[in-house]
């Protein structure tokens, strides 16, 4: 477990850092839109921040993971073979990792600024501060002994992060979300639109909430409930295809993956609790 906690600490620290970085770019873009007299309301601002966190955040998350992996490995070697060490060494390493990642993103992508907040000196400084806090968070995760619950929670949060994209699409852009499932929303009757929106939105919001509750409580029932729902969706998808003759689709693959992930977390908790009772 001592070895396993390091990669999962990187995943957790990277996600935490992305949560800090993404709003910087989103708010920068919103301020610019407001400066050119574009209408910017509370709901639209919330939509921009959340969508940036989920859509832009996925690519940024991968970049931060790589940057943190290199930076924290170097910091670990420095800490081991010198008198330097502690939380501030990893915090500085996190800040350097973010600064270098943002610099290389621009240099390697034809001088294109992908992050709105990176266009100003203040934005660059705030990004580095986010990296500093991410490194500090990483140190806090590795500085104490961790049990299996740390891995369960890390994977649960990552799973919830992936579900967040589906939740946001059905809440804010249902036309696009329904199109991904083969529906042309505007061609449906009003009653059919209502049924589609309420059922799909409820499904994804509920599984997202169940996952968060599982992460907080470590009660296997929450994770198992999510697994049952997605396994059910995959099974009935196949029944619809092969029994009722509906059009073939490969969505069932994603449904089984989304079902297996929380089910594995639930099974881990069950087995560990059973072992502890023996």
Phi, psi and omega in degrees: 000328180297323179284319184295333185291336183292308178297323179288330174293322177296315179300316181291316180294323179294317179294320177300318180293319177299322178298330179276324185285315188304314180298335179297311178293320180297314180293325177298317179293321180294321178295319178296317179299319179294327182290337178257023174064029172277141181292123180232106180257177182295314182294316180295324178294317178297320179297316180298313182297314183292317180293322177297319180298321183275312185280304178292328184296330182296310177295318179295324179301316179297318179296316181293322178301314179296313180299315179293322180301316179290311185296316183286332174294316178296316179298322178296320178294318178298317181295326184283323187252013176214178179277351178285145180172188178094181186297327184285333176296314180289328177295315177295320178299321177296318179295318179295320180299316179292317179300315180292322180296316180293322178296314182291328177300320180288314184293325184271351181244047173056042177060033181260129178271107180279334181254123182300323182291344182277359182277350181235159179297318180297318179298316178299319180295319180295323177297318179293324175298320177299318177296322177300314179293325177296319177294322177296319179295320178300314180298320180296331180284325184266350186280352179233159177295141181236141177263185180299337182296332178296317179292318179301315181292321179298312180291327178293318178294319178297320178297316179297324178297321178291321178293333182303325179299317178294320179298313182296321180296316182287333179279316188257325182229067184296333179296314178292320181296316180292328178296327178296338180256011175089013179258140167257099192303317184290343178275349181276157175292164182300319180294320179293320177300317180299314181296317181297311184293315183291321184287311182293316180298315179298319181300308185285323177295318181296315181293327175296313180294318178301319180296316178298318178296323176296319179296319183287313187268340187057032174270120185297338183300322181294313179296320181295324178298318178296316179300317180297318181297314182284324173298319177299318179298318180293318181294313181289337172296314179293323177297318179297323182288309190266340179260315184262357174073028177284169183296139180290139174216163181255015179296331182300333179296313178296323181294320178291324176294315179294336176277323183289324184300301180292331178296321177296321177295317179297317180295322177299315180296317180298313182294319179293319179294321178294320179296321181291333180280341181285000000 
